[in-house]
Amino acid sequence: AEGFYLPGVSPRTFKKDQAVKIKVQTLVSSESQLAFDYYQLPFCKPAKIVDLPENLGEALAGEKAHTSAFKIRMRKDEYCKTLCRQTYTPAQMEEFQDFAILDYRVNMRLDNLPVAEITKFYYDDRPDQTLQTYNLGVPLGAKLHEEVHADEAVAEHYVLNNHLRFKILYHKASTDADASQWDGAADAQASASNSMTDSEPGENDHHYMRGNLIVGFTAAPYSIAHTYAGEWNKTCAPNCPLTTCLAGSASGGFEQHQPQRIEPAKGGAVIWTYDVVWEESVVKWASRWDVYLQMTDDQIHWFSIINSFVILMFLTGIVVMIFSRILKNDLSQYNAADEEMDAAALREETGWKLLHADVFRVPRYGMLLSVFVATGWQLLTMAASTLALAALGFLSPSHRGSLLEAVLLLYLLSGIMAGFVAARLAKLFAHEDRLRLTMLTALVFPAICACIFLLINIVIWAHHSSMAVPFGTLVVVIVLWFVISLPLVFLGAYLGFRKDVISVPCRTNQIPREIPPQLWYQTLIPSLLVGGLLPFGAVFVELFFILSSIWQHRFYYMFGFLFLVFVVLVCSCAMICVILCYLHLCSEDYNWWWRALWSGGATGIYLFLYGAYHYFARTHKLIDFLSSFIYFGYLFLTCYAFSVMTAAVGFTASFIFIHTIYGSVKID
């Protein structure tokens, strides 16, 4: 038997003293929605910066990676190595301070592992136990202290983290008796391997999977105002003699020193340094991502699941009661009604059955209704497929950009579902303009999203953020839409129009029935409030973790929980819309088509309101217009898609319900 690794996640082995490359990425902050490229700040640069290739998902997310000036070799400890000495102008120092104030963190990666800073928390009641968390990235700077002057003005002073101590964990993959020969650094193969890009093993290398695997990558930041004797030698890096470093120290100690303060008023010189500490680990390569994906709040996730199922059981009980008792009694009385039954009593007791000649009346703007329902089914197919793949482990965080790439491609492939559903509904509504219907189905949702996305992208691009999607990537997305989505929508419409018209159990009268006045709680607004509240209540706990992972740059990998919550959401939307539809039919209101759509889509309104609460109350201390514009722009896109998806679920459930109950009525 032979095994294989998924592309992008295969293990990579390194020989002792083999060059290992640290790649630098972006600067991100939980206090601002703008991300910046690493080299947009005047950090130390290598002789030649190489932009590493990226997939479509990384390009859309703005995750760019470049080579760095760090020089590291496998299992070789280094202390107080110099990157460079940079002299900064006051404007550049002020830029560093602005980034430090907003708590920007530097993202790097080594062998596809993101750098993380370890934070330990101590329990008050259990001082002997600690909770260790991994925070992605390394802080660029920190606040030193505050000074209060005589006029009560507060001056804040910040320091620059110009020294990093990397701690890299490795695991020996070789189990052969001659493993020591593999660790030798003087053979010809080591020299050849060092010249390879990213030190990847060759396809025919008989030493493959022998050697050392990198299984951990952390960094501790320090602020050190380095000093040196005499004149600075510009060519001394990485072994520049610094008087702040303990001479001959094997543990990376420092002499007594001052922190590297950021002086925006006068600028100054900064010496950038780093340490490298290698430590052997028992962690296997397959488990190296566990520390990033560890779940310290599993009880909250289980509470979310239990809460969701309680709401679902409540709604299920109501629907079962409607079907098993109320509808059963109504149908038996109506179908067995004899000539002695008073018509007025029948009207008062079974009002919903009086609408059989109007309940399937073609709604206003039926073509637009077909488009929205079809788009919702396209999004539902995409969401279900993405969550299923993620829950099965195919969309691992180690394969960067895979989740966003899968969402885009699955949406394009789901175009056939949109065309099919739109054609089936349009044929039911007797719409003849098939070309117009198909083009609207293919264009309405992408056009709205594209306009909002381009507006956000222009604003981001104007502020020189790395989050801006390049023009070439936008062209690729447009080409994919023309090549994949548009033809599939037409194919789905062709298949849908070839099917027979959906048969309805009741004929429609030419003259519409008069709708009696409705009570205030039977109007549209209360229906929207009720229709969106219960499904949102089933998912809001999980929404907190999703929003935190997206906007606070954390990994979210609870796709098993999320898939269960998604199933509960779909069932809850279907059942609450069925209940509301039945109540409106009982009040002799047969205009259910658009009402069912809006009732299901109202969940997106609650999602938007919760996202706004999360932004102002939990996420940000510093609120500025630019971050708010980006946040609420992307939040609106998400909630819009969410509303269209849940609206299609509510509409479909209501249609099946009405078709079922009126199909059981004997009509003269």
LINZIPE-V542435 format. One record per backbone hydrogen bond with DSSP energy under -0.5 kcal/mol. NH is the residue of the N-H (numbers start at 1). CO is the residue of the C=O. E is the energy in kcal/mol with one decimal. If there is no record, write none. Layout:
# LINZIPE-V542435
NH/CO/E  NH/CO/E
This chain:
# LINZIPE-V542435
9/6/-1.9  14/212/-1.9  17/74/-2.5  18/15/-1.9  20/72/-2.7  23/109/-2.8  24/66/-2.0  25/107/-2.7  27/36/-3.2  28/26/-0.5  28/105/-2.0  29/32/-0.6  31/102/-0.6  36/27/-2.1  38/25/-2.1  40/37/-1.8  41/38/-1.2  43/41/-2.6  50/48/-0.5  51/49/-0.5  52/50/-0.6  52/65/-2.3  59/55/-2.2  60/56/-2.2  61/57/-1.8  62/58/-0.8  62/59/-0.5  63/58/-2.5  64/62/-1.2  66/24/-2.5  67/50/-1.4  68/22/-0.7  72/20/-0.7  72/70/-0.6  74/18/-2.6  76/73/-1.7  77/75/-0.6  78/276/-2.2  81/274/-2.6  82/238/-2.4  83/272/-3.3  84/272/-0.9  86/270/-2.8  88/86/-0.5  88/268/-3.3  93/89/-2.4  94/90/-2.3  95/91/-1.7  96/92/-2.1  97/93/-2.2  98/94/-2.3  99/95/-1.9  100/96/-2.1  101/97/-2.6  102/98/-1.4  103/100/-1.4  104/99/-2.3  105/28/-3.1  106/138/-3.4  107/26/-2.6  107/105/-0.5  109/23/-2.3  110/113/-2.5  111/21/-0.6  113/110/-2.0  115/108/-2.3  116/217/-0.9  117/135/-3.0  118/116/-0.5  119/133/-2.6  121/131/-2.6  123/126/-0.7  123/129/-1.2  129/126/-2.0  131/121/-2.8  132/130/-0.5  133/119/-3.0  133/131/-0.5  135/117/-2.7  135/133/-0.6  136/134/-0.6  137/115/-2.6  138/106/-1.7  140/104/-2.5  142/159/-1.7  144/157/-3.4  145/157/-0.9  147/155/-2.8  149/147/-0.6  149/153/-2.7  152/149/-1.9  155/147/-3.2  155/153/-0.5  156/154/-0.5  157/145/-2.4  159/142/-2.8  160/260/-3.0  161/140/-2.3  162/160/-1.7  163/222/-2.0  164/273/-1.4  165/220/-2.1  166/164/-0.7  166/275/-2.7  167/218/-2.7  168/166/-0.5  168/277/-2.7  169/167/-0.5  169/216/-1.5  170/279/-2.0  171/213/-2.9  173/171/-0.5  173/211/-2.4  174/211/-1.1  179/176/-1.3  181/178/-1.3  182/178/-0.9  183/179/-1.5  184/180/-0.6  184/181/-0.7  191/187/-1.2  192/188/-2.1  193/189/-2.7  194/190/-2.1  195/191/-0.7  195/192/-0.7  196/193/-1.6  199/196/-1.6  200/197/-1.2  205/202/-1.2  206/204/-0.6  208/205/-1.8  210/207/-1.8  212/14/-1.5  213/171/-3.0  214/12/-0.5  215/169/-2.5  215/213/-0.5  216/169/-1.2  218/167/-2.3  219/116/-2.0  220/165/-1.7  222/163/-2.5  224/222/-0.6  225/258/-3.2  226/224/-1.5  234/232/-0.7  236/233/-1.5  239/236/-1.7  242/240/-0.7  243/227/-1.7  244/227/-0.9  245/242/-1.2  246/253/-1.6  249/246/-1.7  255/244/-2.9  261/259/-1.4  262/158/-2.9  263/261/-0.7  264/262/-0.7  266/263/-0.6  267/263/-2.4  268/88/-2.2  270/86/-3.0  272/84/-2.5  272/270/-0.6  273/162/-2.3  274/81/-2.0  275/164/-2.7  276/78/-3.2  277/166/-2.7  279/168/-2.3  281/170/-2.9  287/284/-1.3  288/285/-1.4  290/287/-1.5  292/289/-0.8  293/289/-1.5  294/290/-0.6  296/294/-0.8  300/297/-0.7  301/297/-1.4  302/298/-2.4  303/299/-2.2  304/300/-2.2  305/301/-2.2  306/302/-2.7  307/303/-2.9  308/304/-2.3  309/305/-2.4  310/306/-2.2  311/307/-1.9  312/308/-2.3  313/309/-2.7  314/310/-2.1  315/311/-2.3  316/312/-2.7  317/313/-2.4  318/314/-1.6  319/315/-2.4  320/316/-2.8  321/317/-2.1  322/318/-2.2  323/319/-2.4  324/320/-3.3  325/321/-2.0  326/321/-1.5  327/322/-3.4  328/323/-0.6  329/325/-2.4  330/326/-2.8  331/327/-3.1  332/328/-2.2  333/329/-2.4  334/330/-2.7  335/331/-2.9  336/332/-1.6  337/334/-0.9  341/338/-1.3  346/342/-2.1  347/343/-2.5  348/344/-2.4  349/345/-2.1  350/346/-2.4  353/350/-0.8  354/351/-1.1  355/352/-1.1  356/353/-1.1  358/355/-2.1  359/355/-2.3  361/358/-1.9  366/363/-0.7  369/365/-2.1  370/366/-2.3  371/367/-2.0  372/368/-2.2  373/369/-2.3  374/370/-2.4  375/371/-2.5  376/372/-2.3  377/373/-1.9  378/374/-1.9  379/375/-2.4  380/376/-2.5  381/377/-2.3  382/378/-2.1  383/379/-2.9  384/380/-2.5  385/381/-2.2  386/382/-2.5  387/383/-2.5  388/384/-2.0  389/385/-2.3  390/386/-2.6  391/387/-2.7  392/388/-1.5  393/390/-1.3  394/389/-2.3  395/389/-0.5  396/394/-0.6  399/396/-1.5  400/398/-1.1  402/399/-1.8  405/401/-2.1  406/402/-2.5  407/403/-2.3  408/404/-2.1  409/405/-2.4  410/406/-2.7  411/407/-1.8  412/408/-2.1  413/409/-2.4  414/410/-1.6  415/412/-1.3  416/413/-0.9  417/414/-0.9  418/414/-1.4  419/415/-2.3  420/416/-1.9  421/417/-2.4  422/418/-2.4  423/419/-2.0  424/420/-2.2  425/421/-2.3  426/422/-2.6  427/423/-2.2  428/424/-1.5  429/425/-2.2  430/427/-0.6  431/426/-2.7  434/432/-1.9  437/433/-1.8  438/434/-2.4  439/435/-2.4  440/436/-2.4  441/437/-2.3  442/438/-1.9  443/439/-1.7  444/440/-2.6  447/443/-2.8  448/444/-2.1  449/445/-2.3  450/446/-2.6  451/447/-2.3  452/448/-1.9  453/449/-2.7  454/450/-2.8  455/451/-1.8  456/452/-2.3  457/453/-2.8  458/454/-2.3  459/455/-1.8  460/456/-2.5  461/457/-2.7  462/458/-2.3  463/459/-0.9  463/460/-0.7  464/461/-1.7  465/460/-1.9  466/35/-1.6  467/35/-0.9  468/465/-1.2  474/470/-1.8  475/471/-2.2  476/472/-1.9  477/473/-2.3  478/474/-2.3  479/475/-2.6  480/476/-2.5  481/477/-2.1  482/478/-2.3  483/479/-2.7  484/480/-2.9  485/480/-1.0  486/481/-2.8  488/484/-1.7  489/485/-2.4  490/486/-2.0  491/487/-2.4  492/488/-2.8  493/489/-2.4  494/490/-2.4  495/491/-2.3  496/492/-2.3  497/493/-2.6  498/494/-1.1  499/495/-0.7  499/496/-0.7  509/357/-2.1  512/510/-0.6  516/514/-0.5  522/519/-1.7  523/520/-1.2  527/523/-1.4  528/524/-2.3  529/525/-2.3  530/526/-2.4  531/527/-2.9  532/528/-1.8  533/529/-1.2  534/530/-1.1  536/532/-1.6  537/533/-2.5  538/534/-1.1  539/535/-0.6  539/536/-1.2  540/536/-1.7  543/539/-1.6  544/540/-1.2  544/541/-0.5  545/541/-0.9  546/542/-1.8  547/543/-2.8  548/544/-2.2  549/545/-2.2  550/546/-2.0  551/547/-2.6  552/548/-1.9  553/550/-0.6  554/549/-1.9  557/555/-0.5  559/557/-0.8  562/558/-2.6  563/559/-2.3  564/560/-1.7  565/561/-2.5  566/562/-2.4  567/563/-2.1  568/564/-2.2  569/565/-2.6  570/566/-2.4  571/567/-2.4  572/568/-2.8  573/569/-2.6  574/570/-2.2  575/571/-2.4  576/572/-2.6  577/573/-1.8  578/574/-1.7  579/575/-2.4  580/576/-2.3  581/577/-2.4  582/578/-2.4  583/579/-2.1  584/580/-2.1  585/581/-2.1  586/582/-2.1  587/583/-1.0  588/585/-1.9  589/584/-2.3  590/588/-0.7  592/590/-2.0  596/592/-2.7  597/593/-1.4  598/594/-2.8  599/595/-2.5  600/596/-1.8  601/597/-2.0  602/598/-1.1  603/600/-1.0  604/601/-1.5  605/602/-0.9  606/602/-1.2  607/603/-1.9  608/604/-2.2  609/605/-2.3  610/606/-2.5  611/607/-2.2  612/608/-2.2  613/609/-2.2  614/610/-2.7  615/611/-1.8  616/612/-2.3  617/613/-2.7  618/613/-0.5  618/614/-1.3  619/614/-2.0  620/615/-1.6  623/621/-0.6  624/622/-0.6  628/624/-2.1  629/625/-2.7  630/626/-2.3  631/627/-2.7  632/628/-2.8  633/629/-1.7  634/630/-2.3  635/631/-2.4  636/632/-2.2  637/633/-1.8  638/634/-2.2  639/635/-2.7  640/636/-2.7  641/637/-2.2  642/638/-2.4  643/639/-2.8  644/640/-2.3  645/641/-2.1  646/642/-2.5  647/643/-2.4  648/644/-1.8  649/645/-1.6  650/646/-2.5  651/647/-2.6  652/648/-2.4  653/649/-2.3  654/650/-2.1  655/651/-2.5  656/652/-2.4  657/653/-2.2  658/654/-2.7  659/655/-2.6  660/656/-2.0  661/657/-2.4  662/658/-2.3  663/659/-1.0  664/660/-0.6  664/661/-0.7  665/662/-0.8  667/665/-0.7
